[in-house]
Amino acid sequence: AVLEVIDRRVILTDQTGTHLFESQAQGCIFEDFLNQILGKGKCMVTPEESIYVTHVALCAREAADTKRIVKI
């Protein structure tokens, strides 16, 4: 699948076709993080999501460096 963000819209292209998602209200990840620490709100991204995204990015780098498919 390919995920693109263009003009605050998310476009996902996969084996079933192209899907358009209107983006949510714009936020600030760092500000949300601080607000959660201060008990004034909730983070946009969970710690688990952050770890998973980092794993995916590292797998993408490995795939590019080795020119092979890396299972996630």
Salt bridges, closest charged atoms under 4 A:
ASP14 OD1 - HIS19 NE2 3.36
GLU62 OE2 - ARG68 NH2 2.87
